[in-house]
Amino acid sequence: MSSVLYDVPGPKARRVSLIGSVVGSLVILGLLAWIIMTLAQQGIFEGRRWAIFTRADVWLLLGNGLGATLTAAALAAVIAFPLGLMLCLLRISDVAAIRIPTRVVLEFLRGMPVVLMMFFVLLVFGTNAFTAVVAGLVLYNSAVFSEIIRAGIQSLPKGQREAGLTIGLTSFQSRMIIELPQAVRRMMPSLVAQLVVLLKDTSLGYIVAYGELLRAVQVMADFLGTAFLFPVFFVAAGIYIAVNICVSRIAVWIERRGTKKAAGGVAKAEPEPIEAAAP
């Protein structure tokens, strides 16, 4: 079996690769064993340190923090994505007076730290912590969404736009009807990755005193003592990972559903073969 990208490894190369894989696996297992032994010597795995998770008030506090995290992330995503679409259309406008200022604004928003924008909204406009967190996430992520979608549009063949203009569509109609749907579907993995980043960036709300998951964990650790710091943060990390996996799986499901619908539409649009008339 051959490949156009690289030479097929021979017996010696396969043997070296196998040895490297085995050695790497042993090193990783050894490192994990060392970490577990170190934590065990510190008493991290003692039952009393994990018994706090049998208390309802602990899970109530974690649930409230998770709810605040998801609320801020969901609202920011709902606002940031349409705003990103609008900024993308302005960024690729044929009018230079619109395109150039939009580009400056996008570069500014992408270059600003999210936490600095949160502080700006909180201190300058005198809002509450929730509004500051959502505003900071919207400003930054709308700029990133805009650039992701613009990259998707630019990756399309030029014939897509030319075909739309040829059949009488305006430039705006071609963008909305032909190019944007394809660009969003093509850039779905990058958009999902940015949604995960948005969700994790809600932890910056801890700095502006927003009661999200990380702040709830910190409050719990301060109340219970440093002996429970590792278990609490470990559970919080597991919650973050579980939520991010769910977001990724939902996006994959949406992408597959859209692909099936598109394939079904193409199949229905195919003309039936015409049988030749009998002599």
Sequence and secondary structure as in RCSB ss.txt:
>XXXX:A:sequence
MSSVLYDVPGPKARRVSLIGSVVGSLVILGLLAWIIMTLAQQGIFEGRRWAIFTRADVWLLLGNGLGATLTAAAL
AAVIAFPLGLMLCLLRISDVAAIRIPTRVVLEFLRGMPVVLMMFFVLLVFGTNAFTAVVAGLVLYNSAVFSEIIR
AGIQSLPKGQREAGLTIGLTSFQSRMIIELPQAVRRMMPSLVAQLVVLLKDTSLGYIVAYGELLRAVQVMADFLG
TAFLFPVFFVAAGIYIAVNICVSRIAVWIERRGTKKAAGGVAKAEPEPIEAAAP
>XXXX:A:secstr
   SSS    HHHHHHHHHHHHHHHHHHHHHHHHHHHHHHHTTTT HHHHGGGGSHHHHHHHHHHHHHHHHHHHH
HHHHHHHHHHHHHHHHT S HHHHHHHHHHHHHHHHS HHHHHHHHHHHS   HHHHHHHHHHHHHHHHHHHHHH
HHHHTS HHHHHHHHHTT  HHHIIIIIIHHHHHHHTHHHHHHHHHHHHHHGGGGGTTT   HHHHHHHHHHHH 
GGGHHHHHHHHHHHHHHHHHHHHHHHHHHHHHHHHHHHHHHHHHS         
